Amino acid sequence: MVSLVPVEIDGITFTAVTVQLPKTNLITVSNDKGYIMCGALDIPSLNARLAERRIIAGRAFGVRSVDDLLEAPLVDVTDAARELGIVPGMKGRDALKLMN
């Protein structure tokens, strides 16, 4: 099953997508500028193979819901995200606020 719901953070609307897969879920929260995602996101590949796209993204491990993703500390972020002030250890919610 795929779930698509709006998430509002400090007046900014994001889109949360959850894809239920066998034994795991893919979870992401995004807007037109960037996104955060569960641990399935491959940050090194985004930085190395897609560097010219300047993708703003971060990932968190151990999340099982959108709420978990918003509250979890980001483990890794892309180079483009760092330029916005998004850093590892920052809560997903706080990183999204910088993607405005």
N, C-alpha and C positions, 0 to 999 in steps of 0.2 A: 504494500500500500504506500501511496505517496500523499503526504500532508503538506499543504501550502497555507500559511497563515501570516497575517501582518503582525509585526511586533513594533510597538512604539517605545522609544527611549528618549526622554527629554524633548518630546515634540517632534522627533525625527522618526519617520516610518521606514522600517526595514521589512524584508520578506524572509520568513523562516521556512525552510524546506526540510522535511524529514522523509527519507526513503528507507522503508523497513525491508531489510534483506535477511536471509537466513543467518541467524546467530549474531547479527550486528545491525546497526542503523547508520546511515550517512546523514549527518545533520549539518546544515549551514544556515547562517543568517547574513543577508547581504542588502546592499543598496546599489545604486548605479556607480559608486566609486570603488567599493571593495567588499570584502567578506571575511568572516571567520568560519572555521569549519572544525569538525572532529579530526581525530588523529590520522584519518585516511589521506589528508592533504599532504602532498609531497613538496614541501617548501624548497628543498635543495634543487629540485627540477625546475620549479618556477624561477628561481634565481639564476640558474645556469642555462637552461635551454630556452626559456622564454623571457630573458632579461629585457629585451627590447620592448616588451609589452608593458613593463612597469606595473605589474599586478600588485595590488595592495591586498594582502591577505595575512591571516594568522591561524594557527591551529592549537587546539587543546586536546589533551588526552583524557580518557576515562569518563567522557560525557555520554549520557544516555537519553538526554532530552534537550530541548531548546533552552529551558531554564538552566540546566547544568552548564550548557555552553556559554550562556551569558555570564554566569558567576565564576566559571573556571579560569584559572590563570593561563594565559597563552604560553605555550612551551617554545614556540618558534614563530618568527614573522619574516615576511619577505623584506628585501632591501628597500623597496618602495614604501612599505609600511613604516619602517624605521625612520624614513625621511619625514613622515608625518608625526613622529613622536611616539609611535606604537612600539612597545618593547616587550620582550619575554617577561613573564611575571605579572603583566597587566591583566586585569579581568577583561573578559570578552566584551562585556557591556561598555567599559571605558574605552576600549579600542574602537568600538563602533561609533562612539560619540566623536572621535577624531576623524571619522570617514564622512564628514558632513561637507 
